[in-house]
Amino acid sequence: MAPSPQLHMARVELVMPKMGESIMEATILKWRKKIGDSVELDEPILDIATDKVDSEIPSPVAGVLVEILFQENDVVAINKAIAILETEASSASVEPQQAAGSGSAQSTKADSSPQTAEIPYVPSGVAVTNAQLSNSEGRFYSPLVRTIAKQEGIAQVELDALSGSGQEGRVTKKDILAYVANRATAPSAVAVSNISTAASPQSQASAQPVSSQPASISGNVEIIEMDRMRRLISDHMVMSKHTSPHVTSFVEADVTNMVNWRNRVKDGFKKQYGENITFTPIFVEAVARAIRDFPMINISVDGTRIIVKKDINIGMAAALPSGNLIVPVIKNADFLNLAGLTKQVNDLANRARNNQLKPDEVQGGTFTLTNVGTFGNVMGTPIINQPQVAIMAMGAIRKKPAVLETEYGDVIAIRQMMFLSLSYDHRVVDGSLGGSFLRRVADYLEQFDSNRVL
């Protein structure tokens, strides 16, 4: 009788997965398992966070967690080992390899070397060469840091002189944004002279961002530390204002036909498609149509180059229970009918509220829509979601008296009115383009077919 195969333990490395385009590192938020715990295949083993979204990371194998290489709050580069798992494997599967080897010592060494396990479901990012991410001394810079440095005109020698707060002295987004803010208020001649003498300890100190003066606190107050997402939002908003000269245009639209149609069909729509139809998918549809008419609103800026996006990917700002905002993206919105847009809007909004969005679902947006009317606001001046060049705010729909032109003369009637506002990057979007695009969206909403069939 042949002997039954014996089991031995194989060591497998768990690596930080690629979380999407341009994301080169992630922060470990929480280990769900501790050393010695058993882990099932696809069981969540830790939570990580990127600049875009928080994610649960499943185990690619079943086994036992034997080593944790990075702790909570550590920032880790993608493809770097973060833990080691031990799995059971049949010795029968390795015997042929041992027979082919030069000795038992070699096979033992091979067994003890951890294998690398890829996270199965996480989408792959774009490969980036070291030359793009490092200076002459091999210092790592993320694509986001590189982009901010390029937009702000920060020279390589200036970037190399920055002291980073990231792992191994890496310059983070927070570091460079703080430096940009300090640099904008300092005389340029002083900034250049400080960087040019970066080899000395004194110049290194001068290159670091200057902390703001502590606030004077007295009386009955409560101090609340920003959470991680609020800090990211804060940095992103400051960076956007530093990057783009913002201009905002407004129009008022009569959306009576749209409101009446939605009120009339909402019950039938729910019965036919199983979805509640809100005004948001109708807004998205109008914006997508207007972008086709004005493609130069669907662009980004790379130095002196204008990048025209052929895909129309519309982000929609969604409020989280914490009060923070996140912007899931409807990909190829111009190819979806109203039922498809409704399903996408509802699905993304629901999963955003439950923190279940995947990294790729908050990336790749080319234009952003925010509905400030949800909060009862009649208009807003939103900040551009970089690297886009425009963002539209939809105000509250309110009944108002309005002048109508009829064949019998002008009359005053009660109409459903709303304000639309468009903030745009005045480097590349002039008032003519921004105003015309905004007016076209309003025209599509005003001309909504009240006899439209489902």
C-alpha positions, 0 to 999 in steps of 0.5 A: 500500500502506498504511504499517504502523503504527508503535510508540511507547512508552506510560508506565503507572503501577503503583499500590499495590493495595487489599488488602482491607477496612480496609487503607489502606497496605502495605510494600514488602518486595522489588522482584523487578525493577530499572530496565531489566528487561523484565516480562511480563504477570502476572509478579511484579514486587514483594512487599508486606506488610500487617498481615495477609499478605505478597503477590506483586504481578503486573504488569498490563501487559507492558513495561519497568520504567523508574522505581521511585518507592518503595524497599524497606521504604517504607510506601505508601498504596493507589492511590499510584503506586509504579513506571512501566512503558513499554509498546509501543503502535501509533501507529495507535490514537492517530492519530485522537486526534491529528487531533482535537487542536489540535496535535502538542504536545498529543498529545505531552504526552498520550503522556508522561502515565503511565496508571494500571494497576490490579492485576487480581486483588487484591480491592477494599477499602471506600472511606473518606472523607478525613473519616474518616481525617484531622484538621482539618489533613489528617493521615492516620489508618488505620482500624486506628489510629482503632479503637484510639484509639476503644477506648482513649478517646484524644481527637482532640487527643491523637491529633493530638499523637502523633509518627508514625514512618510515612511523612510523619509518619503514626501507625502501629499500632506508634506508637499501641500504644506510646503506649497502653502508656505512657499506661496506666502514667502518671497521667491528669492528666499525660497530659492536660496534656501533650496540651493543650500539644502546640503546644510542642516540650516537649509533643511530646517528652512525647507520644512513647512512652518507650523501655523500659530496655535489658536488661542483657546479659552472658555467653554470649548471642545477640541475635535481632531480631524479624522483621516478622511477629513484631513484628506478632503482638507488637503485636496481642497487646499491643493485645488485652490492653489492649482486652479483659478476658480470662476463660478457662473450661474443660471436659473432654470425652469424645470417644471416639466421635469418635476411633473414627469418624475412625480407622475412616473415614479411609482410606475418606474419603481414597479418596472425597474425596481428602482426609486428614480430621483432627480440626480440621474436626470441631471447626470443625463443632461450633463452628459449630453452637454459634455458631448456638445462642449467636449473641451469642458471634459479635460485636464491640464498637464503643464502646458498640455491640455488632455481631452478625455474621450470617456465621459465619467461623471462623479457625483458627490455623496454624503457619508454618515460621518458628514464627509463627502466621497465622489463615486464615478459613473463610467461612460455615463453618456452610454447609459439610458435613464434606467441604467443611470438610475440603477448606477446612481442608487447603487453607488450612493447606497454603497458609499453610505455603507463604506463598500465602494471599491477603489476603482469606483472613485477614480477616473472621473472627468466631471463632477456633479454635486447636488447642494439642493439636497441640503435645502441650499438654492445655489453653491460655489463648489471647489473643482475636484482635481485634476478635472477643470469643472464642477456643477452644483444643482440647487434646491427646486422651489416653486416661484412666480415666473413670467411666461410668454404665451400667444395671448401675452405675458402671464405670471405663473407658479413654476418649479425653478432651480439655480445651477452653478458651474465652477471652472478652471479659468486657466483653460475654461473661459467665460464663454465656454463655461457659460455656454456649457452651463446654459446648455445643461439648463436648456436640456432640463427645461426642454425635458419631454413631459410625455417621455415614456419609460 
